[in-house]
Amino acid sequence: MLHQVFDHPSWHGAGVIALKTLAVYAFLVVGLRLLGKRELGQMSLYDVVLIIILGNAVQNAMINSDNTLGGGIVAASVLLAANRLLNVVLSRSARAQHLLVGEPVLIATDGKILAEPMRREGITREQLDAALREHGFDSLDTVHSVILEVDGSMSVIPREAPILRTRRHYRGLRLP
C-alpha cells in the first residue's frame, strides 16, 4: 500500500519534474522582478489573486499529469533548494543583488517630487501621499527626502534629520 503513494515518478520522471520546476522558478523570479519594487511591497487584492492563479497555472507546467506525492515532493524540494541557493548567491554577489534586488530610488527631495523616478517605478502621487501620512507628515515641505526601498516600502526622512551616509547608493540622490 505504501508503495502506491510513491508510485511514479521514475528517476527519469523526477529529473524532468526538477528541470521544469527550476525553469518555472527562474521565470517567475525574473517576471516578478520586472514588475517593480512597489508591486511587491504593497500587495493589493489583485496581486494576491495573481499569485494564486500563477501557482495554479505553473503547477501543470512543473509536474504535468504526475499528481503523486512523490512528484509533489520533488517539485517542492527543488523550489526550496532553488530559493535557498538564490539567497546564498544574493548574499555573496553584489552584481546578482543589484540585478535581482535592485537599489533604493530617491523619489522626492527637499519638498520636490522627482517625476521621472516616480514614473519609472510606478509610484503615484496618492501612494506618495499615503507614505507621508503613514510617517506622520502632511506635506512634502517638511521632508528632506522620500526613498523607495528595495522591498517596496517608502522611507521618509524629515528635513531636520541628520543625513547618515551608508555604503548603499541611492539612484538620483546626491548627499552633501
C-alpha positions in Angstrom: 0.0 0.0 0.0 2.8 2.5 0.9 4.5 1.8 -2.4 1.4 3.2 -4.2 1.8 6.6 -2.5 5.3 6.9 -4.2 4.3 5.2 -7.4 5.6 7.0 -10.3 7.7 9.2 -10.9 10.6 7.1 -12.0 14.1 8.7 -11.6 13.7 10.0 -15.2 10.3 11.5 -14.4 11.7 13.0 -11.2 14.5 14.7 -13.2 12.0 16.1 -15.7 9.9 17.5 -12.9 13.0 19.0 -11.3 14.1 20.7 -14.5 10.7 22.0 -15.3 10.3 23.3 -11.7 13.7 25.1 -12.0 12.6 26.7 -15.3 9.3 27.9 -13.8 11.0 29.2 -10.7 13.6 31.2 -12.7 10.8 32.6 -15.0 8.7 33.8 -12.0 11.7 35.3 -10.2 12.6 37.4 -13.3 9.0 38.2 -14.1 8.2 39.4 -10.6 11.4 41.4 -10.5 10.4 43.1 -13.7 7.0 44.2 -12.1 9.0 46.6 -9.9 9.6 47.1 -6.2 6.4 48.8 -5.4 4.3 45.9 -6.7 6.0 43.5 -4.3 5.9 45.9 -1.3 2.2 46.6 -1.3 0.2 43.7 -2.5 -3.4 44.6 -3.4 -6.3 42.2 -3.7 -5.5 41.8 -7.4 -1.9 40.9 -6.6 -3.0 38.2 -4.2 -5.3 36.8 -6.9 -2.4 36.9 -9.4 -0.2 34.9 -7.1 -2.8 32.3 -6.5 -3.5 32.0 -10.2 0.2 31.9 -11.1 0.6 29.0 -8.6 -2.2 27.1 -10.3 -1.1 27.9 -13.8 2.5 26.8 -13.3 1.6 23.6 -11.4 0.9 21.7 -14.6 4.0 23.0 -16.3 6.1 21.6 -13.4 4.6 18.2 -12.8 2.2 17.8 -15.7 -0.1 14.9 -15.1 2.0 13.4 -12.3 -0.1 14.2 -9.2 1.6 11.6 -6.9 3.0 12.5 -3.6 6.5 11.8 -5.0 6.0 14.3 -7.8 4.9 16.9 -5.4 7.8 16.3 -3.1 10.3 16.5 -6.0 8.8 19.9 -7.1 8.6 21.3 -3.6 12.2 20.1 -2.8 13.5 21.8 -6.0 11.7 25.0 -5.2 13.1 25.1 -1.6 16.6 24.3 -2.8 16.4 26.9 -5.6 15.2 29.5 -3.2 18.0 28.7 -0.7 20.6 28.8 -3.5 19.3 32.1 -4.8 19.5 33.6 -1.3 23.1 32.4 -1.0 24.1 33.9 -4.4 22.4 37.2 -3.4 24.3 37.4 -0.2 27.7 36.7 -1.8 27.3 38.6 -5.1 26.8 42.4 -5.3 26.2 42.1 -9.0 23.4 39.5 -8.6 21.9 41.5 -5.8 21.9 44.6 -8.0 20.3 42.7 -10.9 17.7 40.8 -8.9 17.0 43.0 -5.8 17.8 46.5 -7.2 18.7 49.6 -5.3 16.7 52.2 -3.4 15.4 55.0 -5.5 15.0 58.7 -4.5 11.5 59.8 -5.5 11.3 63.2 -3.7 13.8 65.6 -2.2 13.6 68.9 -0.4 9.9 69.2 -1.0 10.0 68.4 -4.7 8.7 65.3 -6.4 11.1 63.6 -8.8 8.7 62.8 -11.6 10.9 60.5 -13.7 11.9 58.1 -10.9 8.3 58.0 -9.8 7.1 57.2 -13.3 9.8 54.6 -13.8 9.0 52.9 -10.5 5.2 53.1 -11.0 4.6 55.3 -7.9 1.5 57.5 -8.0 1.1 60.8 -6.1 -1.6 59.1 -4.0 0.9 56.4 -2.9 3.5 59.0 -2.0 0.9 61.0 0.0 -0.1 57.8 1.8 3.5 57.1 2.7 3.9 60.7 4.0 0.8 60.2 6.2 2.0 56.8 7.3 5.2 58.5 8.6 3.3 61.4 10.3 3.8 64.1 7.6 1.1 66.1 6.0 3.2 67.7 3.2 6.5 67.3 1.3 7.6 70.7 2.7 8.8 69.2 5.9 10.6 66.3 4.3 14.2 66.1 3.2 13.7 63.0 1.1 11.5 60.1 0.3 13.2 56.9 -0.8 11.6 53.8 -2.4 13.4 50.9 -0.7 14.2 47.6 -2.4 11.4 45.9 -0.5 8.8 48.3 -1.9 8.4 50.4 1.2 9.0 54.1 1.3 11.3 55.7 3.8 10.6 59.3 4.7 13.5 61.4 6.1 12.5 64.6 7.9 14.1 67.9 6.8 15.8 68.3 10.3 17.2 64.7 10.4 20.9 64.3 10.1 21.9 62.6 6.9 23.6 59.3 7.6 26.0 58.1 4.9 25.8 54.4 4.1 27.6 52.2 1.6 24.4 51.7 -0.3 23.9 54.2 -3.1 20.6 55.8 -4.0 19.9 56.4 -7.6 19.5 60.1 -8.1 20.5 61.0 -4.5 23.4 63.3 -4.1 24.4 63.5 -0.5 26.3 66.6 0.7 
